[in-house]
Amino acid sequence: MPAPEILALEKEAEKLRQEKNYSAAIEKINQALAIDPAFVRGHLALAVLYHHSGDYAAACRHAEQACQLEPNDVFNYAALSVTYQRAFEGTRDPAYIQKAELAKARSHGF
């Protein structure tokens, strides 16, 4: 269970995300990660927030980090696949499609 201060920052970030204040939400999650760099939900949240901000490379880095921290969690690989798909939609870089397919296979336990 994350520390109470991390949970409070996560809650604030979620409120800011709902308000579409992505840069402030990113700051809150980064504060949480400064406390605990292994806070997987924080990395997953940053993947979403950076996607909304148009920083697809950062979104992918954080989704990848979640998979590195919890390599046996198939949900993380599903989230990574979606992050890569969104990065493709935003950039049209075909390398993201290949990565999305690999992550999708990992999300199915392959």
N, C-alpha and C positions, 0 to 999 in steps of 0.2 A: 504494500500500500504506500503510495507516495506521501511525502511529508505534507502536513496541513498547509504550509506556505506555498507549496507547489500546486496543490489543489485549488487554493484561492487564486493564484495567478492563472491557472487553466480556466477557471470559471470567468474571470475578468476577460480573458482572451476570447472566450466563446461569446460573451456579450458584445464585445467589440466586433467580432466577425459578423454577428447578426446585424450589426449597424453598418456593415461594410467598411469599417475602419481597419483595413487590413494591416497597415503599417504599425498601428498601435497594438494590434493583436499579436503581430510578429514580435514586437518588443516584449510583451508579457511572456510569451512562450520562451523567448530567449532568456529571460530572467529565470524562468523555471529550469531551463537546461543548464544555466550557470550553477544552480544549486545541485542538480543531478543530471549530468550529461547522458545518463542511461535511461532517462524518462522517455520510454518508447512512444507513449501517447503524444508527448510534446513533438517528437520528430514527425509523427503522422499528421499532427495539426499543422506543423510548418509546411508539410508537403501541400496541404490544401490551401493554406494562406498564400504561399508563394505562387501557386497556380493562379489564384485570383489576382495576384499582383503582376502576373505576366513573367515572373522569373522562373522559367521552366527548369533551368539547370539546377537552381537551388531546391526546387520542389523535388526533383529526382534525387538529389543528394540526400535529402532528409528521409525520403521513402526508403532509399537504399540503406541508410543508417538504421532504420527500424528493423530491417531484415537482418542486418549484421548483428544487432543486439539480441534479437530473438529469432534465430535462423530456423527454428522448428515450428514457428507460428504461421500457418498457412494464410491467415487473414492478412498478415503483413505483406505477403507476396501478392495477394489479390489487390491490395491497396497500391502496391508498387506497379502492378500491371496497369491499373487505372491511371496512375500518375504518368506513366510513360505514354499511354494513349492520349491523355490530355496534352502532354508535351508535343506529341505529333500533331494534334489538331492546331496547336498554337504556332508551331514552327514549320510544319510540313517536312521535317527531317525524317527520312525513312528509317534511320537507325533506331528511332524510338519504337517503331512497330516491331522490329526484331526483338528488342529488349522486352517489350510488352508481352510478346508470345512466350518468351522464356520464363518470365515472371508468372504468367498465367499457368504454365505447366507446373511450376513449383507450387503454386497455390492448390493444385490438385494432387500434390504429393509425388510428382514425377521428378 
